[in-house]
Amino acid sequence: MSNKFKKFLSYYKPYMGLFLTDMFFALLAAGVSLVYPLIVRYITSDLLVNYELSEAFDTIIKLGLLMIGLAIIELVSNFYISYQGHVMGARMEYDMRNDIFEHYQKLSFNFYDNQKTGQLMTRITNDLFDITELSHHGPEDIVISIIKFVGAFVILININLPITLIVFAFIPIMFIFAYYMKNRMNRAFRKNRERIAEINAQIEDNLSGIRVVKSFANENKEMDKFHDGNLKFVESKRNSYWQMATFHSGLGLFTSLINVAVILGGTIFMLNDIIVLSDLLTFLLYINTIIEPVRKLINFTEQFQNGITGFDRFMEIMEIQPDITDKKDAVALKEVKGQIEFQDVSFKYIDTKADVFRDINLKVEAGDYLALVGSSGVGKTTLCSLIPRFYEVNTGKILLDGIDIRDIKLRSLRKNIGIVQQDVYLFAGTVLENIRYGKLEATDEEIIEAAKNANAHAFIMELPDGYNTYIGQRGVKLSGGQKQRISIARVFLKNPPILIFDEATSALDNESEKVVQESLEKLAKNRTTFVIAHRLSTIRNAKNIIVLTEEGIKERGNHQELLEKDGVYASLYKLTQNGEPGLA
């Protein structure tokens, strides 16, 4: 049994009682459907032939009550199958969605660097819906089909062997037809999923960047791109509908041929006294009972292709192993001082040949304020991203208070590091909720204190609902400076011993920069701080400045010392003095 199949079956385990009850009612419903033609055969071949109407009346009443009872049993069975069966499927979908979302949280930046958000969303929404339908209807349809098929065969073979053989001669051909179509259906449905994932990614990309689209008046361009992707999806659907049409029309042809064979064969047999009219009528009634399981099994093939394709895509994600995980003997940090040391650290991104940097050696004492400068693309942000293990070093090691960060539990490591980025991300919600993200158990008083420390309290109180003001997706209702101060308040609340400021003021105007800079300096006091510098105003007073180039650390010192060296830093400084973004 493959691991994939075992994984699929494992989702039934918590609901085994519900599953078995569903199967019981499926058996009951299938059994009831086999009884009706036998009652008709008894009435036409025995009751109407051998009894007077007055004698048969009591029996007819009893048979009527029996059929009403069977109808009620069938009603209850079908209701349970339709309701509780679907509930079971929905719960399994819930479990799978929880699992894949939890798995998303474990994957590193390397994974997300190569993925489209819309496609990841498709895997957690559309794909799982068809898995639900398969998990519910699949076993149920198979059980009902087998019971009806085998039951009808046993009953018919006891009524008349020759016509039974005529009927069942068509069945193997029907299954060969279904098997032939299976791979074609699979390819078609997989292509559908890929296309809808691409459309979701395109929509997500467009809506996230709608302000850029409108600012460049490129709505028509975006619509053309969407129409092109949408057209490809239609063509993909057209192919899958062609396969479906071939399936269903082929099945319809087989049904008609079986009816024709039974009518012609039955007529010939009646002329030769091999079969009586009541038995022929019974055969015609059972044809639908035979064809329905075949139809269900063929529909199941279609459903199976949908569901298994979705499950394949689900497992593609689940089988991706996180490349950054805790060691078995990883330790939790206690009383962190904040000393950081890089020892011969080299790094390159997955699927790239060139190193971002190599052989970096750097020691930052606890409480030090270190500025990183250099031209764009030399790896300033990447270097800082290695400290919380957003990426893993290729060679060398990074120590925190003398401990290799790979020996520290990820959660513990990241809890002790605060990051303030240039591109602030605020969640859709209130100001209070966004600040509380830094410490989920924080009280309102602690949040307000953090906001005051970040110079954010005054403007928050001027908002319509103060701390309970809804700020929109990504904080769209706030200015850049306001968003940045809320992000700083979040880090104040977290209260970590190590800070990383990733060009935190580069996107702000001068006035906002001054307020935010005051907040950052207050936050950095007595904490180990890494500052990725964009503007000299943020680092001129730094005791330690590191100049990064493609060759690694090129220069070290304070502002004045580096100017006197008349090297890379001095060149960058001259560019900024001339109004050029030398430290971008």
Disulfide bonds with the S-S distance in Angstrom:
none
